[in-house]
């Protein structure tokens, strides 16, 4: 074995000891980029938080069936939705369906007998009569068994999700986060540099042994309480090679572009965060109106078609109790005001405020005010408009 081979083997062993060989064989590099996909996108805290808030609202909503007059009715579809299949509950199913809808821009609920599933790897196409056909692994699925729920963009065949429309921004943010995380997982230190005034001589056994001893001492520093004394001879010095990553520049980038991720989900993060800090109810209502309401409408229409067909007079609806967003003290005040004013007695007001309608003749009448009678039944006479009683009026007129 020649000097060149000996020197190469020594360098190989040093590189192997530091983990560089493993990095080469696994085709990875330090601070490398990542590709955004379904598996790692939720590692972005901002995307995860917003998706949690949106999908939780929908998953917590009550699912009801209404007739063509808007009256809630009991229907076997509710049983299927309550227990969609053997491996998902209603909450899990709705949350999963919402998350896939937000990420991929489309989702495919499929009804198979008495179970509902979310199909994957679905290929869709329109025939010459503009009828949509569905294929899963080359097998065509009857259209009455499956629905194609799309987050509409500019195509009638495919929906748009954050993985498509926010791909560049998302990749940039997640790579920036990964760079900082990797840096501080190593304590901000890349390596130690051992400087020698003399040439490295592989055949110098004493020199090689000394280098190995220094390396072992450095690798033994694995605890903040560990103190090492490394005696160095003349011509030896150890320097730290710190990470060249500029934290301030990366943090400035993240402060701008992380907020933009929410816009791909229909939410202005700054507005939402400010509302949540000051008033949870307003924050959740903002999220409901900006991101949740239209998704619930879309889900309702497609699930209605899946269970009842297009000619049915039944409708599946999602209903959210807004009072879930307010603190207990606010609920107490609302309850007190309801008792004092009877504001929820007229059915039209009850429906507007999210309360169930009583569907009685009295509650369906139209009122000017809660302390007056129905419109058309009030006798507006002179006596009914005067204030006070007769005695007070006479006493008040004595000095005139």
C-alpha positions in Angstrom: 0.0 0.0 0.0 1.5 3.3 -1.1 1.7 6.7 0.7 -1.3 8.0 -1.4 -3.5 5.0 -0.3 -2.5 5.4 3.3 -3.3 9.1 3.3 -6.6 8.5 1.5 -7.6 5.9 4.0 -6.8 8.1 6.9 -8.9 11.0 5.4 -11.7 8.5 4.8 -11.7 7.3 8.4 -11.7 10.9 9.7 -14.6 11.8 7.4 -16.4 8.6 8.4 -16.0 9.4 12.1 -17.6 12.8 11.5 -20.6 11.4 9.7 -19.7 12.8 6.3 -19.6 9.5 4.5 -23.1 8.6 5.7 -24.3 11.9 4.3 -22.8 11.2 0.9 -24.1 7.7 0.7 -27.6 8.8 1.7 -27.4 11.6 -0.8 -28.2 14.3 1.7 -26.4 17.6 2.4 -26.4 19.8 5.4 -29.0 22.6 5.3 -30.5 20.9 2.2 -33.8 21.9 0.7 -37.1 20.0 1.2 -39.9 19.2 -1.1 -43.4 20.2 0.2 -45.9 17.3 0.2 -48.9 16.0 2.1 -46.6 14.3 4.6 -44.5 17.3 5.7 -46.6 20.3 5.1 -48.2 20.2 8.5 -44.7 20.6 10.0 -45.2 24.3 9.2 -46.7 25.6 12.4 -48.7 28.4 10.8 -50.3 26.2 8.2 -51.1 23.6 10.9 -52.7 26.1 13.2 -54.9 27.6 10.6 -55.9 24.2 9.2 -56.7 23.1 12.8 -59.0 26.1 13.4 -60.8 25.8 10.1 -61.2 22.0 10.2 -62.2 22.0 13.9 -65.1 24.4 13.2 -66.4 22.2 10.5 -65.9 18.9 12.4 -67.6 20.4 15.5 -70.7 21.5 13.5 -74.0 19.7 13.9 -75.1 17.8 10.7 -78.9 17.9 10.1 -81.3 17.0 7.3 -84.0 19.5 6.4 -87.0 19.2 4.2 -87.9 21.8 1.5 -89.5 24.0 4.2 -86.3 24.2 6.2 -87.7 22.0 9.0 -85.3 19.4 10.5 -86.3 15.8 10.0 -84.9 12.5 11.0 -83.3 10.6 8.1 -81.2 7.4 7.8 -78.4 9.6 6.2 -77.7 11.0 9.6 -76.8 7.5 10.9 -74.3 7.0 8.0 -72.7 10.4 8.7 -72.5 9.8 12.4 -70.7 6.5 11.8 -69.1 6.9 8.3 -67.0 3.7 8.4 -65.2 1.2 10.7 -62.1 3.3 11.1 -63.3 6.9 11.3 -65.7 8.7 13.5 -67.9 11.6 12.2 -65.4 14.1 13.7 -62.4 12.4 12.2 -64.1 12.0 8.8 -65.1 15.7 8.5 -61.7 16.9 9.8 -59.9 14.7 7.3 -62.2 15.7 4.5 -61.6 19.4 5.3 -57.8 19.1 5.5 -57.6 17.3 2.2 -59.9 19.9 0.6 -57.6 22.7 1.9 -54.4 21.0 0.9 -55.2 19.5 -2.4 -58.2 21.6 -3.5 -60.4 18.7 -4.0 -61.7 15.6 -2.1 -63.8 12.6 -3.2 -66.3 11.2 -0.7 -67.5 7.8 -1.9 -70.6 5.9 -0.6 -70.2 2.2 -0.6 -73.3 0.5 0.9 -73.7 1.7 4.4 -70.2 3.3 4.7 -68.6 6.5 3.4 -64.9 6.7 2.5 -62.6 9.3 1.1 -61.2 8.0 -2.2 -57.6 8.6 -3.3 -55.9 8.3 -6.7 -59.1 9.2 -8.5 -58.9 10.0 -12.2 -61.7 12.2 -13.6 -62.7 13.1 -17.1 -65.7 14.5 -19.0 -67.2 12.7 -22.0 -68.6 14.3 -25.1 -71.9 14.8 -23.3 -70.1 16.6 -20.4 -70.8 13.8 -17.9 -68.0 13.3 -15.4 -66.5 9.8 -15.1 -64.4 8.5 -12.2 -61.7 5.9 -12.2 -59.8 4.4 -9.3 -56.8 2.3 -10.3 -58.3 1.9 -13.8 -61.7 0.7 -12.5 -64.7 3.0 -13.2 -66.8 4.0 -10.3 -70.5 4.8 -10.9 -71.2 8.5 -10.6 -74.0 8.0 -8.1 -71.5 6.5 -5.6 -69.0 9.4 -5.6 -68.8 13.2 -5.5 -66.0 15.5 -6.7 -65.9 18.4 -4.2 -63.7 21.2 -5.5 -62.2 24.3 -4.1 -62.9 26.3 -7.3 -60.2 28.2 -9.1 -60.3 28.7 -12.9 -60.9 25.1 -13.9 -64.2 23.1 -13.8 -62.3 19.8 -13.7 -59.9 20.4 -10.8 -59.9 22.3 -7.5 -57.0 24.4 -6.2 -55.3 23.9 -2.8 -52.4 25.4 -0.9 -50.1 22.7 -2.2 -50.6 24.1 -5.7 -51.3 27.9 -5.4 -49.0 28.4 -2.4 -46.2 26.0 -3.4 -43.4 28.5 -3.9 -44.2 30.5 -0.8 -44.6 27.4 1.2 -41.4 25.8 0.0 -39.5 29.0 0.8 -40.9 29.3 4.3 -40.4 25.6 5.2 -36.8 25.6 3.9 -36.1 28.8 5.9 -37.5 27.2 9.0 -35.5 24.0 8.4 -32.2 26.0 8.0 -32.7 27.7 11.4 -33.9 24.5 13.1 -30.9 22.5 11.8 -28.5 25.2 12.8 -29.6 25.3 16.4 -30.0 21.5 16.7 -26.2 21.6 16.4 -25.9 24.6 18.7 -25.0 26.9 15.9 -21.7 25.1 15.5 -20.6 23.4 12.3 -17.3 21.9 13.3 -14.0 22.4 15.1 -10.8 23.2 13.1 -7.5 21.8 14.3 -4.6 24.0 13.1 -1.1 22.5 12.9 2.0 24.4 12.0 3.5 21.2 10.7 2.4 19.2 7.7 0.0 16.3 8.3 2.0 13.2 7.8 0.0 9.9 7.7 3.0 7.9 8.5 3.7 9.9 11.6 2.1 7.6 14.2 2.6 10.1 17.1 0.9 12.9 15.2 -2.0 10.7 14.1 -2.4 9.4 17.7 -2.4 13.0 19.0 -5.1 14.1 16.5 -7.2 11.2 17.4 -6.9 11.9 21.1 -8.0 15.6 20.5 -11.0 14.4 18.4 -12.1 12.0 21.1 -11.9 14.7 23.7 -14.1 17.0 21.6 -16.6 14.4 20.8 -16.9 13.6 24.5 -18.3 17.1 25.2 -22.0 16.0 25.2 -23.3 17.8 28.3 -23.3 21.5 29.2 -21.9 20.6 32.6 -18.9 18.7 31.1 -15.6 20.5 31.3 -12.7 19.2 29.2 -9.0 20.1 29.5 -7.3 19.5 26.2 -3.5 20.0 26.5 -2.0 21.1 23.2 1.6 21.2 22.3 3.4 24.0 20.4 2.0 24.5 16.9 -1.5 23.2 17.7 -4.7 25.3 18.1 -8.4 24.6 18.0 -10.9 27.0 16.4 -14.7 26.7 16.2 -16.3 26.8 12.7 -19.7 28.5 13.3 -22.7 28.4 11.0 -22.7 31.1 8.3 -26.5 31.3 8.5 -27.7 34.9 9.0 -30.5 34.6 11.5 -31.7 38.2 11.0 -32.2 37.9 7.3 -34.1 34.6 7.6 -36.3 35.9 10.3 -37.1 39.0 8.3 -38.1 36.7 5.4 -40.3 34.6 7.6 -42.0 37.6 9.2 -43.2 38.7 5.7 -44.0 35.4 4.0 -45.3 33.3 6.8 -48.3 35.6 7.0 -48.9 35.2 3.3 -49.6 31.5 3.8 -52.9 32.2 5.5 -54.1 34.1 2.4 -54.0 30.8 0.5 -56.5 29.5 3.0 -58.6 32.6 2.7 -57.5 34.2 6.0 -55.5 37.4 6.7 -53.3 36.1 9.5 -52.6 39.6 10.9 -56.3 40.5 11.2 -57.2 37.0 12.6 -54.4 37.1 15.2 -55.3 40.7 16.3 -59.0 39.7 16.7 -58.2 36.5 18.6 -56.0 38.5 21.1 -58.8 41.0 21.8 -62.0 39.2 21.3 -62.2 35.4 20.7 -65.8 35.6 19.4 -64.9 38.2 16.8 -61.8 36.2 15.7 -63.8 32.9 15.3 -66.6 34.7 13.5 -64.0 36.3 11.2 -62.6 32.8 10.5 -66.1 31.4 10.0 -67.1 34.1 7.4 -63.8 34.1 5.6 -62.9 30.4 5.4 -65.5 28.1 7.0 -68.9 29.2 5.8 -68.4 28.6 2.1 -66.7 25.2 2.7 -69.7 24.1 4.7 -72.0 25.2 1.9 -70.0 23.2 -0.6 -69.9 20.1 1.5 -73.7 20.4 2.2 -74.5 20.5 -1.5 -72.3 17.6 -2.5 -73.3 15.4 0.4 -77.0 16.1 -0.4 -76.4 14.9 -4.0 -74.5 11.9 -2.7 -77.3 10.7 -0.4 -80.5 12.0 -2.0 -79.7 12.8 -5.7 -80.5 16.0 -7.5 -84.3 15.7 -7.5 -84.8 15.3 -3.7 -86.5 17.9 -1.5 -84.2 17.0 1.3 -81.0 18.9 2.2 -78.0 18.1 4.4 -76.9 21.2 6.4 -74.0 22.0 8.7 -75.0 24.1 11.7 -72.6 25.8 14.1 -73.6 27.1 17.5 -71.9 30.5 17.6 -72.2 30.5 21.4 -69.5 27.9 21.5 -67.1 30.8 20.7 -68.0 33.1 23.6 -66.9 32.8 27.3 -69.3 31.7 30.1 -69.9 35.3 31.4 -71.0 36.4 27.9 -73.4 33.4 27.7 -74.8 34.4 31.1 -75.5 38.0 29.9 -77.1 36.7 26.7 -79.3 34.4 28.7 -80.4 37.2 31.0 -81.2 39.5 28.1 -83.2 36.7 26.4 -85.3 36.3 29.5 -85.8 40.1 29.9 -86.6 40.9 26.3 -88.0 37.6 24.8 -85.9 38.5 21.7 -85.8 34.9 20.5 -89.6 34.5 20.6 -90.3 35.7 17.0 -89.1 32.8 14.7 -87.5 35.1 12.2 -85.3 36.7 14.9 -84.5 33.3 16.5 -83.3 32.0 13.1 -81.2 35.0 12.5 -79.5 34.6 15.9 -79.0 30.8 15.4 -81.7 29.6 17.8 -84.2 26.9 16.9 -87.6 28.2 15.7 -90.7 27.3 17.8 -93.0 27.2 14.8 -96.1 28.4 16.6 -98.7 30.9 15.4 -97.5 33.4 18.0 -93.8 33.1 17.2 -94.5 33.3 13.5 -96.4 36.6 13.8 -94.7 39.9 12.9 -94.1 42.3 15.8 -93.2 46.0 15.9 -91.6 45.4 19.4 -91.7 42.7 22.0 -93.8 44.9 24.4 -96.5 45.6 21.7 -99.0 43.3 20.0 -98.9 42.0 16.5 -99.0 44.3 13.6 -102.7 44.9 12.5 -104.1 44.1 15.9 -103.0 47.3 17.7 -105.8 49.8 18.3 -104.0 53.1 17.9 -106.4 55.4 19.8 -105.9 58.6 21.6 -106.2 56.8 24.9 -103.5 54.3 23.9 -101.0 57.0 23.1 -101.3 59.2 26.2 -98.8 58.7 29.0 -99.4 58.4 32.8 -102.7 57.9 34.6 -105.6 60.3 35.0 -104.6 61.4 38.5 -101.1 62.4 37.5 -102.4 64.3 34.5 -104.9 66.3 36.5 -102.3 67.1 39.2 -99.9 68.3 36.5 -102.5 70.6 35.0 -103.5 72.4 38.2 -101.1 75.3 37.7 -102.1 76.0 34.0 
